[in-house]
Amino acid sequence: MKKILIGLLIASAVSSCDIDRLPYTSMDEENIVSNPDAMVTGTYAQLKAWSDPMHRLGEYAGDNMMIRGSSTDAFYEFISYARTPNNYRLQNFWDSGYKAIAQSSNVIKMFAEGQSEEMDNKLGECYYIRGMMYFYLCRAFGKPYYQSPETNLGVPIVNGTPEDVFNDLNLPDRASVKDTYAQAISDLKKAEALLKIDKGAVYASKGAAQAMLSRIYLYMSGTYKNPNAEYARLSVEYADKVINSGKYVLLAREQFMKYNTFRPEDNKETIFAVKRVASEFSGDDHYYGIGGMYSNIGGMGWGEMYSSAKYIDLLNETGRNDWRPDHYTIVDARAAFIEPTYSKDKAGKYSTVFPFIKQDIPAKAGDPKTMSYLQIPVVINGNTVVAREVKKIGDNEVVKEYTLTAINANQQTYSITYEDGNTYSGMIDYYISLNRAYPQFYIVKCSREGEESQLHSPVISRLGEIYLNRAEANAKLGNYGAALNDLNTIRNRSIVNGGYTSIDATNASKLIDKERQLELAYQAERSYDVFRNGLPLNRTYPGPQKQFEDIVPTDFRVTYFIPQDAINSYPGKLTQNPTSN
């Protein structure tokens, strides 16, 4: 029985330390003790299953993407904020997270420190994984740190298999947010001390532990209005350690635009990533990987989620990014991670159109306000641009013409005074194919790793984030000069000569949040970044979400429900999150 139990808790163990393989087998206790490599490998294996729902929880709840329509898949709850405890993807996130905690804890218990540098390093890897799991679980199921961390609930702290699983299996209820963060910090500091061997970006390292500590302290640093100086200084301290180590390098602009195509072990900017390989996916060219929902590449992928209009507008703030094949101009390097699906007419030519977003007229009183896309064909004659919209009224076709007003003729941005009396802005473009009335603006940041497919190894930490962590923490300390230097290090990499001239108390929050949104888009950070700083999430753009509903950081829906199956099977009390405000 003990052998079986250990096999279940260990989840997966193999006789190789190659984490490119997904292990399935279990071992008896005697073999486990003599094979620490296998146990550590099994711990990494849990991250593979965990990383998929981790991404969906963090990114789908943000404002960087939209979906073509409602879905019966459990992930739609993350988008719609229709929270329920019976969600299999949420269950997978919880289960895989605690399996990783259990396995790493068992390694820590079974093997003593000081046997060798190699063994200490393995222990350090386990401390890193456990600390990271507690943090990720707490930020999903616990309220933002600035909101009463002493009393708000985090997650249960269960470090390994109890000594007497048959007679003493009564696990503790959820710890406070403060205590959960303290556990994560303790583990990561232990990892920092033990990790002496750098095996590359797909393994835990001293730099990975320091990067995670920088992020955690940033999450604890309060809001811009009410900062916590102690934690802001610690975030700066750990960011300094990572940056000053010299082990990681910001990719140059042209390389950065291909970031998604590099394997993490070959990318000098990546600090830690969850390694995925093609053999882990069953056919269909990695269809079910993270990138499969964002795009269709070579006929593979669902391609049902697109870059939001809000994110595209943010990319275009400094200057127009032009994705048209014969006009291709990228102003902001981060625009290379999204791609419109231009379609040709029957003659094999692109159709020139004026796309814009308009306010819809409610069908009846009381209907929610919505917005929708239009792509109206245009005729360009010198400096005159006329949009010609053909509308069917009854059995007749009526042509309506609109002379556009130039905003920036060089960049082909214009405004239109539409039939509803409102004035809207947009830019001349080619017609983008539609999916349920939504232009397919594919997201490819989570695709094409090493090959033309949906393969992607989720990024946990990279150097670009660390500069932004330090910028935000310094801004909260009032060190605006230092904050500006780090902010512009990231900004100038993406936008040639695009650096900000100054930041101060009046604009620091806006500018730093903007750069974090642009830089860390599609890395599962956005929704947490908004709420931890006491800001509302605004998704006023076309899509099936409630377009004019702001999600405030105190809304009960900011935290996910504990999976009901976890509560039902838990040996002890496991308190559910509030079901209303």
Residue pairs with C-beta under 8 A, 6 or more apart in sequence:
2 29
3 28
3 29
5 161
5 165
6 26
6 27
6 28
6 29
6 32
6 106
6 161
7 13
7 26
7 27
7 28
8 26
9 99
9 102
9 103
9 106
9 161
10 26
10 27
10 32
10 39
10 42
10 102
10 103
10 106
11 26
11 42
11 45
11 46
11 99
11 102
11 103
12 22
12 23
12 24
12 25
12 26
12 41
12 42
12 45
12 46
13 23
13 25
13 26
13 27
13 32
13 35
13 38
13 39
13 41
13 42
14 21
14 23
14 25
14 38
14 41
14 42
15 35
15 37
15 38
16 37
16 38
16 41
17 37
17 38
17 40
17 41
18 41
19 41
19 44
19 45
19 202
19 203
19 275
20 275
20 277
21 41
21 279
22 45
22 48
22 279
22 280
23 38
23 41
23 42
23 45
27 35
27 38
31 38
32 38
32 39
32 110
33 110
36 107
36 110
36 111
36 119
36 122
37 122
39 103
39 106
39 107
39 110
40 107
40 122
40 125
40 126
42 103
43 100
43 103
43 104
43 107
43 125
43 126
43 129
44 129
44 203
44 275
46 96
46 97
46 99
46 100
46 103
47 96
47 100
47 129
47 274
48 274
48 275
48 276
48 280
49 92
49 96
50 92
50 93
50 96
50 97
50 100
50 133
50 274
51 274
51 276
51 290
51 458
52 89
52 92
52 289
52 290
53 89
53 90
53 92
53 93
53 96
54 93
54 136
54 458
54 524
55 290
55 446
55 458
55 524
56 75
56 78
56 89
56 290
56 524
57 78
57 89
57 90
57 93
57 140
57 524
57 560
58 140
58 523
58 524
58 525
58 526
58 527
58 528
59 65
59 522
59 523
59 524
59 525
59 526
59 527
60 75
60 78
60 79
61 78
61 79
61 81
61 526
61 527
61 537
62 526
62 527
62 530
62 537
63 308
63 310
63 311
63 517
63 526
63 530
63 537
63 538
63 539
63 541
64 307
64 308
64 310
64 311
64 517
64 521
64 522
64 526
65 294
65 305
65 306
65 307
65 308
65 311
65 443
65 522
66 305
66 306
66 307
66 308
66 309
66 438
66 539
66 541
66 542
66 543
66 544
66 545
67 76
67 79
67 304
67 305
67 306
67 543
67 544
67 545
68 304
68 305
68 306
68 435
68 436
68 438
68 544
69 436
69 544
70 76
70 80
70 544
71 304
74 87
74 88
74 89
74 90
75 89
75 293
76 82
77 83
77 84
77 87
78 89
79 544
79 545
80 544
80 545
80 546
81 546
81 551
81 555
81 557
83 556
83 557
83 560
83 561
84 561
85 561
85 562
85 563
85 564
85 567
85 576
86 563
86 564
86 565
87 561
87 563
90 560
90 561
90 563
91 563
91 565
91 566
93 140
94 137
94 562
94 563
94 566
95 566
97 133
97 136
97 137
98 133
98 137
98 158
100 129
100 130
100 133
101 130
101 133
101 134
101 158
101 159
102 158
102 160
102 161
103 126
104 125
104 126
104 127
104 129
104 130
104 133
105 126
105 130
105 158
105 159
105 160
105 161
106 160
106 161
107 122
107 123
107 126
108 123
108 126
108 127
108 130
108 159
108 160
109 160
109 161
111 119
111 122
111 123
113 119
113 120
113 123
113 194
114 120
117 196
117 197
118 197
120 194
120 196
121 194
121 195
121 196
121 197
123 194
124 190
124 191
124 192
124 193
124 194
124 195
124 196
124 204
124 206
124 209
125 191
125 195
125 203
125 204
127 187
127 188
127 190
127 191
127 194
127 209
128 187
128 188
128 191
128 195
128 204
128 208
128 209
128 212
129 204
130 159
130 187
131 183
131 184
131 185
131 186
131 187
131 188
131 190
131 191
131 209
131 212
132 184
132 188
132 212
132 460
134 154
134 155
134 157
134 180
134 181
134 183
134 184
134 187
135 180
135 181
135 184
135 212
135 215
135 216
135 219
137 154
137 155
137 180
138 154
138 155
138 177
138 180
138 181
138 184
139 219
139 528
139 532
140 559
140 560
141 153
141 154
141 155
141 559
141 560
141 562
141 577
142 152
142 153
142 154
142 155
142 177
142 180
142 559
143 152
143 177
143 558
143 559
144 219
144 531
144 532
144 534
144 553
144 558
145 177
145 178
145 181
145 219
145 220
145 222
145 532
146 222
146 223
146 226
146 228
146 532
146 534
147 553
147 554
149 176
149 177
149 178
149 181
149 220
150 176
150 177
150 178
151 176
152 176
152 177
153 174
153 175
153 176
153 177
153 575
153 577
154 174
154 175
154 176
154 177
154 178
154 179
154 180
154 181
155 174
155 175
155 180
156 171
156 172
156 173
156 174
156 175
156 574
157 172
157 175
157 179
157 180
157 183
158 171
158 172
162 168
162 169
162 171
169 571
170 571
170 572
171 570
171 571
171 572
172 572
173 572
173 573
173 574
173 575
174 574
174 575
175 183
181 216
181 219
181 220
184 216
185 213
185 216
188 209
188 212
188 213
188 216
189 209
189 213
191 204
191 206
191 209
192 206
192 209
192 210
192 213
195 204
195 205
195 206
195 208
195 209
196 206
198 205
198 206
198 207
198 247
199 205
200 265
201 264
201 265
201 267
201 270
201 271
201 272
201 273
202 264
202 265
202 272
202 273
202 274
202 275
202 457
203 272
204 272
205 271
205 272
206 245
207 241
207 242
207 245
207 247
207 248
207 271
207 272
208 271
208 272
208 460
208 461
210 238
210 241
210 242
210 245
211 238
211 242
211 271
211 272
211 461
211 465
211 466
212 460
212 461
213 234
213 238
214 235
214 238
214 239
214 241
214 242
214 466
214 469
214 470
215 235
215 461
215 465
215 469
217 231
217 232
217 234
217 235
217 238
217 473
218 231
218 232
218 235
218 469
218 472
218 473
219 528
219 532
220 228
220 231
221 227
221 228
221 231
221 232
221 235
221 472
221 473
221 476
222 228
222 231
222 232
222 476
223 532
223 533
223 534
224 475
224 476
224 508
224 509
224 533
225 534
226 534
227 476
227 477
228 476
229 476
229 477
232 473
232 474
232 476
232 477
233 473
233 477
235 469
235 470
235 472
235 473
236 470
236 473
236 474
236 477
239 466
239 467
239 469
239 470
239 473
240 470
242 248
242 271
242 463
242 466
243 463
243 466
243 467
243 470
248 268
248 269
248 270
248 271
248 462
248 463
248 466
249 268
249 269
249 463
250 256
250 269
250 463
250 464
250 467
250 489
250 490
250 493
251 259
251 267
251 268
251 269
251 493
252 493
253 333
253 493
253 494
253 496
256 269
256 333
256 493
256 494
257 330
257 333
257 336
257 337
258 336
259 267
259 269
259 337
259 445
260 337
260 444
260 445
260 446
260 447
260 448
260 449
260 456
261 448
261 449
261 450
262 270
262 449
262 450
263 449
263 450
263 457
264 270
264 273
264 275
264 457
264 459
265 275
267 462
269 462
269 463
269 464
270 459
270 461
270 462
271 460
271 461
271 462
271 463
271 466
272 459
272 460
272 461
273 457
273 458
273 459
273 460
274 457
274 458
274 460
275 457
276 289
276 449
276 455
276 456
276 457
276 458
277 455
278 286
278 451
278 453
278 455
281 287
281 288
281 289
281 455
282 288
284 300
285 297
285 298
285 300
285 301
285 453
285 454
286 292
286 300
286 453
286 454
286 455
286 456
287 300
287 301
287 302
287 454
289 446
289 447
289 454
289 455
289 456
290 446
290 454
290 456
290 458
291 297
291 301
291 443
291 444
291 446
291 447
291 448
291 454
291 455
291 456
292 300
292 301
292 302
292 454
293 301
293 302
293 303
293 304
293 305
294 301
294 303
294 305
294 306
294 442
294 443
294 444
294 445
294 446
294 447
294 522
295 301
295 303
295 339
295 442
295 443
295 444
295 447
295 454
296 302
296 303
296 442
297 444
297 447
297 448
297 452
297 453
297 454
298 452
298 453
300 453
300 454
301 447
301 454
303 435
303 440
303 442
304 435
305 443
306 435
306 438
306 439
306 440
306 441
306 442
306 443
307 338
307 441
307 442
307 443
308 539
308 541
308 543
309 357
309 541
309 542
310 538
310 539
310 540
310 541
311 338
311 517
311 521
312 338
312 441
314 514
314 517
314 518
315 321
315 331
315 332
315 334
315 335
315 338
315 518
316 331
316 332
316 427
318 331
318 332
318 495
318 498
319 331
319 332
319 411
319 495
320 329
320 331
320 408
320 411
320 412
320 413
320 427
321 329
321 330
321 331
321 332
321 335
322 328
322 329
322 330
323 335
323 339
323 340
323 342
324 342
324 350
324 429
324 430
325 342
330 336
331 495
332 494
332 495
332 498
332 518
333 493
333 494
333 495
334 494
334 518
334 519
334 521
337 443
337 444
337 445
337 521
337 522
338 441
338 442
338 443
338 444
338 445
339 441
339 442
339 444
340 429
340 430
340 432
340 439
340 440
340 441
340 442
341 432
341 433
341 439
341 440
341 441
341 442
342 350
342 430
342 431
342 432
342 433
343 350
343 431
343 432
343 433
344 350
344 351
345 351
350 430
350 431
351 377
351 430
351 431
352 377
352 378
352 380
352 428
352 429
352 430
352 431
353 375
353 376
353 377
353 378
353 428
353 429
353 430
353 431
354 375
354 376
354 377
354 378
354 385
354 387
354 404
354 414
354 416
354 426
354 427
354 428
354 429
355 373
355 374
355 375
355 376
355 426
355 427
355 429
355 432
355 439
356 373
356 374
356 416
356 424
356 425
356 426
357 371
357 372
357 373
357 374
357 424
357 426
357 541
357 542
358 371
358 372
358 374
358 418
358 420
358 422
358 424
359 369
359 371
359 420
359 422
360 369
360 370
360 371
360 372
361 420
362 368
362 369
362 370
368 546
368 547
368 548
369 547
369 548
370 542
370 547
371 540
371 541
371 542
371 547
372 437
372 542
373 437
373 438
373 439
373 542
374 389
375 429
375 431
375 432
375 439
376 387
376 388
376 389
376 402
376 416
377 387
377 388
377 389
378 385
378 386
378 387
378 388
378 404
378 428
379 385
379 386
379 388
380 428
383 406
383 409
384 403
385 403
385 404
385 406
385 414
385 428
386 401
386 402
386 403
386 404
387 401
387 402
387 404
387 416
388 399
388 400
388 401
389 399
389 400
389 401
389 402
390 397
390 398
390 399
391 397
391 398
391 399
391 400
392 398
400 419
402 416
402 417
402 418
404 414
404 415
404 416
405 414
405 415
405 416
405 417
406 413
406 414
407 413
407 414
407 415
407 425
411 427
412 427
412 428
413 425
413 426
413 427
413 428
414 425
414 426
414 427
414 428
415 423
415 424
415 425
415 426
416 423
416 424
416 425
416 426
417 423
418 424
432 439
432 440
432 441
433 439
433 440
434 440
438 542
438 543
443 522
445 521
445 522
445 523
446 454
446 456
446 458
446 522
447 453
447 454
447 455
447 456
448 454
448 455
449 455
449 456
449 457
458 523
458 524
459 523
464 490
464 493
464 519
464 520
465 519
465 520
465 523
465 525
467 486
467 487
467 489
467 490
468 486
468 487
468 490
468 512
468 515
468 516
468 519
468 520
470 482
470 483
470 486
471 482
471 483
471 484
471 486
471 487
471 490
471 512
471 515
472 483
472 512
472 516
474 480
474 482
474 483
474 486
475 483
475 503
475 508
475 509
475 512
478 505
480 502
480 503
480 504
480 505
480 508
483 503
483 508
483 512
484 500
484 502
484 503
487 499
487 500
487 503
487 511
487 512
487 515
488 499
488 500
490 515
490 519
491 498
491 499
491 500
491 515
492 498
492 499
494 518
494 519
500 511
503 511
503 512
509 533
513 529
513 530
513 533
513 535
516 525
516 529
517 526
517 529
520 526
520 529
527 537
530 536
530 537
530 553
531 537
531 553
531 558
532 553
533 553
534 553
535 553
536 550
536 551
536 552
536 553
537 550
537 551
538 550
539 545
539 546
539 547
539 549
540 547
540 548
541 547
551 557
551 558
554 581
555 581
556 577
556 578
556 579
556 580
556 581
559 577
560 577
561 576
561 577
561 579
562 574
562 575
562 576
562 577
566 574
567 574
567 576
